[in-house]
Amino acid sequence: MQDPICKMEVGVDARFRSSYKGKTFYFCSEACKQRFDKKPESFAKG
């Protein structure tokens, strides 16, 4: 898995995650998750 914000590799066991349009996104940090949550359509690809 790749953090959609910073592109860091993260596992499915990542502590930070969000769902958008039925897909789960995983993050390396709370800061990346918060940035995604503010405007998920900008980062959710595919």
Backbone torsions as a table, in degrees:
resi	resn	phi	psi	omega
1	MET	NA	151.5	178.8
2	GLN	-127.1	131.1	174.7
3	ASP	-60.9	121.5	-176.7
4	PRO	-69.4	-12.8	-179.4
5	ILE	-89.3	-59.2	-173.9
6	CYS	-102.8	-5.7	178.4
7	LYS	70.9	12.2	176.4
8	MET	-69.5	144.7	176.1
9	GLU	-74.6	130.2	177.8
10	VAL	-134.6	155.3	179.4
11	GLY	-94.3	168.5	178.0
12	VAL	-67.6	-10.7	176.6
13	ASP	-91.0	9.8	-179.9
14	ALA	-56.3	140.1	-177.2
15	ARG	-67.9	-34.6	-175.4
16	PHE	-103.8	127.7	-179.8
17	ARG	-153.8	155.5	177.1
18	SER	-142.1	154.2	175.0
19	SER	-111.2	141.7	177.9
20	TYR	-149.2	123.0	-179.6
21	LYS	51.6	43.1	175.6
22	GLY	80.0	3.5	179.8
23	LYS	-115.4	142.1	178.1
24	THR	-96.6	133.8	178.1
25	PHE	-115.0	140.8	-175.3
26	TYR	-115.3	144.2	-173.7
27	PHE	-130.6	152.7	179.7
28	CYS	-82.1	-21.0	-175.8
29	SER	-151.9	164.1	176.7
30	GLU	-64.4	-34.6	179.8
31	ALA	-62.0	-43.5	177.9
32	CYS	-65.8	-41.6	178.3
33	LYS	-60.8	-45.4	-178.9
34	GLN	-63.6	-39.5	178.6
35	ARG	-63.8	-42.7	177.3
36	PHE	-62.4	-46.7	-176.1
37	ASP	-61.9	-28.0	179.3
38	LYS	-70.3	-32.7	-176.5
39	LYS	-153.3	66.4	-173.5
40	PRO	-60.8	-31.3	-178.5
41	GLU	-63.0	-21.5	178.1
42	SER	-76.9	-22.7	-173.8
43	PHE	-114.7	-20.8	-176.8
44	ALA	-80.2	108.7	177.6
45	LYS	-117.5	139.9	174.7
46	GLY	83.4	NA	NA
